[in-house]
Amino acid sequence: MTLNPVDVTVPLAPGGPAAPHSASGEMVALHDLDGVAPPAQAARRWIPKRVVATPAAYDHAHGQRIMALLAARGIEVERLRGNRLTGLRGESDRATYARAKSTMAIVVSPPSRRKLQPIAPSADWRFDLAEGCPAHCQYCYLAGSLSGPPVTRVYADLDDILAGLGDYVGRGTITSRREHRRDEGTTFEASCYTDPLALDHLTGSWRRAVEHFGAWDAPVQLRWTTKFDDVGPFVGLAHHGRTRVRLSVNCRPVTTRVEGGTSRLEDRLAALRRLALDGYPVGLTIAPIIAVPDWRAHYGELLDDVAGVLRGVPDIDLTAELITHRFTPGSKEVLLGWYPRTKLEMDEESRSRKHGKFGAVKYVYPPETMAGLRTWFHEQIAARLPACRILYWT
């Protein structure tokens, strides 16, 4: 079933004032989220309305595998005349968004993607098997990061991509050389620009990557994170502990209101348990952490739910990555074009202005809010999930 992006914000009332502050001075990050949340809908496997393939994609074995998977599902593939994607823009930003979000393109990765880049603080290196995501998260990290309409591109040259990873072993600076994470080996992040479980039923790319790392007799680790629960095809793979799967989770006021088209929190946590029981190293990506009203109670409930679902899992290897909500002027503009009725707080006046290493501006929570969040999460994870190791806070 193809998700209709126009319907994503239906539960949210239009308009609304800028983000208020509570009596204690804490920022209220989402409007009207302290009431009863609407029931979440279980995510279904995404089926694009349109699938296209560039001529170059037909020259790669994995491109042919993807087309075979699609044919088995009765999905037709349109062969393009050239290697550029065209015909994605509509009469408005919303029309372009809807058209692109319902399209999948089978392409060959650009040469720039074959030269791996560090991905601090997550992993030593980032490599990509796809770009774009069919979900409808109103804080989408891809907004402002990727150019053009948000079409989902999947890479046909998977075999070449995996073959090139060996050149980077031992050369990273995040886990390869840092004492507190050296046990992870050289780490390769494979979900920066997409969600693997949103696409793997159509491509098989991440299953092949898990098997590749499982057969790789070296101190390496594949890493990816997801908001979906379709982990069945990964249970029983010969991963040999060299793939860490993290479930991207959040408190219910966030998951039920601004993460459209994703799996329910309960289903994500059940998937986390399935993977842990199958011997995978697992993790929590708690992101974006948002100071919703009564955030301590809501995030405390989340941590208790995680503790409950993982109870009894033997020898669990559990990590947490804690990422607070932030935005840039460019991402805000894109997101408001995609989700004009969003209630997500993006008020520059209530944020601190921060500059990245290349001078880019981003807006983060003010220091007092950030300190309160960080102290609470570190204390409560230690108390409620004592087996969990926090990898970083940002």
C-alpha positions in Angstrom: 0.0 0.0 0.0 1.4 3.4 -0.9 1.1 6.0 1.8 -0.6 9.2 1.0 1.6 12.0 2.2 -1.3 14.4 2.1 -3.0 12.5 4.9 0.0 12.3 7.2 -0.9 15.5 9.2 -4.6 15.0 9.3 -4.7 14.4 13.1 -2.9 17.7 13.7 -4.9 20.9 13.9 -3.9 23.7 11.5 -2.1 26.8 12.7 -1.0 27.3 16.3 1.2 29.7 18.2 5.0 29.5 18.6 6.3 27.0 21.1 5.4 28.1 24.7 7.4 27.3 27.8 6.2 25.6 30.9 6.2 27.2 34.3 9.5 25.6 35.1 11.1 27.2 32.0 11.2 23.9 30.0 10.5 24.2 26.3 7.2 22.7 25.1 8.4 21.1 21.9 5.2 19.9 20.4 1.8 21.6 20.8 -1.1 19.8 22.4 0.7 16.5 22.9 -0.1 15.9 26.5 -3.6 14.7 25.8 -4.7 11.2 24.6 -2.8 10.3 21.5 -4.6 8.9 18.5 -4.2 5.2 18.0 -1.1 4.4 15.9 -1.6 2.5 12.7 0.6 -0.5 12.0 3.0 0.1 9.2 2.6 -1.9 6.0 5.3 -2.8 3.6 5.8 0.1 1.2 4.9 -0.6 -2.4 5.9 2.3 -4.6 3.4 3.5 -7.2 6.1 3.9 -9.8 9.5 2.1 -10.2 12.0 3.3 -12.7 15.5 2.0 -13.6 18.3 3.7 -15.3 20.1 1.9 -18.2 23.2 1.6 -16.1 21.3 -0.3 -13.4 20.7 -3.2 -15.8 24.5 -3.8 -16.1 24.8 -4.9 -12.4 23.9 -8.2 -10.9 22.2 -6.7 -7.9 20.2 -4.5 -10.1 18.9 -7.6 -11.8 18.2 -9.2 -8.4 16.1 -6.2 -7.4 14.1 -6.3 -10.6 13.5 -10.0 -10.0 12.2 -9.3 -6.5 9.9 -6.7 -7.9 8.7 -8.9 -10.7 7.8 -11.6 -8.1 5.6 -9.0 -6.4 4.0 -8.1 -9.7 5.6 -4.6 -9.7 6.5 -3.3 -13.1 9.8 -1.5 -13.7 10.0 1.3 -16.3 13.3 1.5 -18.1 14.5 5.1 -18.5 16.1 6.3 -21.7 19.0 7.9 -19.8 20.7 7.8 -16.4 19.1 11.0 -15.1 15.9 10.9 -13.2 13.2 13.2 -14.7 9.5 13.8 -14.4 9.4 14.1 -10.6 8.3 17.6 -10.1 4.7 18.6 -9.7 2.8 21.9 -9.9 3.6 22.6 -6.2 6.0 21.6 -3.5 3.4 19.3 -2.0 2.7 17.7 -5.4 6.4 17.2 -6.0 6.7 15.7 -2.5 3.8 13.3 -3.1 5.1 12.2 -6.5 8.6 11.7 -5.4 7.6 9.9 -2.2 5.7 7.3 -4.2 8.6 6.6 -6.6 11.5 4.2 -6.3 14.4 4.5 -8.7 17.0 1.7 -9.3 20.3 3.5 -10.1 24.0 3.2 -9.8 25.6 5.0 -6.9 27.5 8.2 -7.8 31.3 8.0 -7.6 31.3 10.4 -4.7 29.4 7.8 -2.6 32.1 5.2 -3.2 34.6 7.3 -1.3 33.6 6.8 2.3 33.3 9.6 4.7 33.6 9.5 8.5 30.3 9.6 10.4 31.0 10.8 13.9 29.8 10.2 16.5 28.0 7.0 15.2 30.7 5.1 13.3 34.0 5.1 11.6 32.6 5.2 8.1 29.3 5.8 6.2 28.4 3.8 3.2 25.1 3.9 1.3 22.9 1.2 -0.2 20.1 3.6 -0.9 19.0 7.3 -0.6 15.6 8.4 0.5 12.9 7.0 2.7 9.2 6.4 2.2 8.2 7.3 5.8 6.8 10.7 6.7 8.6 11.9 9.8 7.9 15.6 10.2 11.4 16.2 11.6 13.0 14.2 8.7 16.8 14.3 8.9 17.0 14.1 5.1 15.3 17.5 4.6 17.9 20.0 3.6 20.6 17.2 3.4 19.6 15.7 0.0 19.0 17.8 -3.0 16.0 17.7 -5.3 12.6 15.9 -4.8 12.7 13.2 -2.1 12.6 10.2 -4.5 13.9 6.9 -3.0 17.0 5.7 -4.9 18.3 2.1 -4.4 21.7 1.2 -5.6 22.2 -1.6 -8.2 26.0 -1.8 -7.7 25.8 -3.3 -4.3 28.5 -6.0 -5.0 31.0 -3.3 -5.9 30.1 -1.2 -2.9 30.6 -4.1 -0.5 33.9 -5.1 -2.2 35.3 -1.7 -1.6 34.8 -1.6 2.1 38.0 -3.6 2.9 40.2 -0.7 2.1 38.8 1.2 5.1 39.4 -1.4 7.8 41.4 -0.1 10.7 41.5 3.4 9.3 38.6 5.0 11.2 38.8 7.3 14.2 35.5 6.7 16.0 35.6 3.1 17.0 38.9 1.9 15.5 41.0 4.0 17.7 38.9 5.0 20.7 39.4 2.9 23.8 35.8 2.8 25.0 34.5 1.6 21.7 37.4 -0.3 20.3 35.7 -3.6 20.9 33.3 -2.7 18.1 36.1 -2.9 15.5 35.9 -0.8 12.4 32.3 0.3 12.1 30.3 0.9 8.9 27.0 2.8 9.1 24.5 1.8 6.4 21.4 3.9 7.2 22.4 7.5 7.1 20.2 8.4 4.2 17.4 5.8 4.4 15.6 3.3 6.5 16.7 -0.3 5.6 13.5 -2.1 6.7 11.4 0.3 4.7 13.1 -1.0 1.5 14.7 -4.4 2.0 11.6 -6.4 1.0 12.1 -4.7 -2.4 15.8 -4.9 -2.7 17.4 -7.5 -0.4 20.4 -5.2 -0.1 20.7 -5.2 3.7 20.3 -8.9 4.0 23.2 -9.4 1.6 25.2 -6.8 3.6 24.5 -8.7 6.8 25.7 -12.0 5.2 28.7 -10.2 3.8 29.8 -8.9 7.2 29.0 -12.3 8.8 31.4 -14.0 6.4 34.0 -11.3 6.8 36.6 -12.7 9.2 37.9 -9.3 10.5 37.2 -6.9 13.4 34.4 -5.1 11.6 30.8 -4.2 12.3 27.8 -3.3 10.1 25.4 -0.8 11.7 22.0 0.3 10.7 18.9 1.7 12.4 15.2 1.5 11.6 11.7 2.7 12.6 10.1 -0.5 11.2 9.6 -3.9 12.6 9.9 -6.3 9.6 12.8 -8.2 10.9 11.7 -11.7 10.0 13.9 -12.0 7.0 16.9 -11.2 9.2 16.3 -13.8 11.9 18.4 -16.8 11.2 21.0 -15.1 8.9 24.6 -16.0 9.5 25.4 -12.6 11.0 28.0 -13.9 13.5 27.5 -10.9 15.7 29.0 -8.5 13.2 25.8 -6.5 12.6 24.3 -4.2 15.2 20.7 -3.3 14.5 19.3 -0.3 16.4 15.6 0.5 16.6 14.8 4.1 16.4 12.4 4.8 19.2 10.8 7.7 20.9 8.1 8.5 23.5 4.6 7.9 22.4 3.6 11.6 22.0 6.3 11.7 19.3 5.8 8.4 17.6 2.0 8.8 17.3 2.0 12.3 16.1 5.0 13.1 13.8 6.4 9.7 12.6 3.9 9.0 9.8 4.0 5.7 8.0 6.3 3.9 10.5 5.8 0.9 12.7 4.1 1.3 16.1 6.5 1.6 19.0 5.2 -1.7 20.4 6.1 -3.5 17.2 9.5 -1.9 17.0 10.3 -3.1 20.6 9.1 -6.6 19.7 11.4 -6.5 16.7 14.3 -5.5 19.0 13.6 -8.5 21.2 13.5 -10.9 18.2 16.8 -9.7 17.0 18.4 -9.8 20.4 17.2 -13.4 20.9 18.8 -14.2 17.5 22.2 -13.1 18.8 22.4 -9.7 17.2 24.0 -6.9 19.0 21.2 -4.4 19.3 20.7 -0.8 20.2 18.3 2.1 20.8 18.5 5.2 18.8 16.5 7.6 20.9 16.0 10.4 18.4 15.0 13.1 18.2 14.7 13.7 21.9 12.0 16.3 22.2 11.1 18.2 25.4 7.4 17.5 25.2 5.2 18.4 28.1 5.9 15.9 31.0 8.8 14.6 29.0 10.3 12.8 32.0 7.2 10.7 32.5 6.9 9.9 28.8 10.5 9.0 28.3 10.5 7.1 31.6 7.6 5.0 30.2 9.7 4.4 27.1 12.7 3.1 29.0 10.4 0.9 31.2 8.9 -0.6 28.0 12.3 -1.4 26.7 13.3 -3.0 30.0 10.2 -5.1 29.9 10.5 -6.3 26.4 14.1 -7.3 26.8 13.6 -9.0 30.2 15.0 -12.5 30.1 17.1 -12.1 26.9 20.4 -13.8 27.7 23.8 -12.1 27.2 22.3 -9.1 25.7 24.6 -6.5 24.0 22.6 -3.3 24.2 23.7 0.3 23.4 21.9 3.6 23.3 22.5 6.6 21.1 20.9 9.8 22.3 20.2 12.6 19.8 18.3 15.8 20.6 16.1 17.6 18.2 17.7 20.3 16.1 17.1 21.9 12.8 18.7 24.2 10.2 17.2 27.2 8.4 17.3 25.0 5.2 15.7 22.0 6.8 13.0 24.1 8.4 12.0 25.6 5.0 11.9 22.2 3.4 9.9 20.6 6.2 7.3 23.4 6.3 6.9 22.9 2.5 6.3 19.1 3.0 4.3 19.4 6.2 2.6 22.9 6.3 0.3 21.9 9.2 3.0 20.4 11.4 3.0 21.1 15.2 6.7 20.4 15.5 8.4 23.3 17.3 11.0 25.0 15.1 11.2 28.4 16.7 14.6 30.0 16.3 14.0 32.5 19.1 13.6 29.7 21.7 16.7 27.8 20.6 20.5 28.3 20.8 22.3 29.0 17.6 25.2 26.6 17.0 27.8 26.5 14.2 29.1 23.3 12.6 32.7 22.8 11.7 32.0 24.2 8.2 30.1 27.2 9.5 26.6 25.8 8.9 24.0 27.1 11.4 21.7 24.8 13.4 19.3 25.5 16.2 19.5 23.3 19.3 18.0 23.4 22.7 19.3 26.1 25.0 22.0 25.0 27.5 19.8 24.6 30.5 17.3 22.5 28.6 20.0 20.4 27.1 21.7 19.9 30.5 18.5 18.8 32.1 17.7 16.3 29.3 21.2 14.9 29.3 21.5 14.4 33.1 18.1 12.7 33.2 18.7 10.3 30.4 22.1 9.2 31.7 20.7 8.7 35.2 17.6 6.9 34.1 19.2 4.6 31.6 21.7 3.5 34.2 18.8 2.9 36.7 16.3 1.3 34.4 18.5 -0.4 31.8 21.7 -1.2 33.6 23.0 -3.5 30.9 22.8 -0.6 28.3 25.9 1.2 27.3 25.5 4.8 26.1 27.6 5.5 23.0 27.1 9.2 22.7 24.9 12.2 23.4 24.4 15.0 20.9 
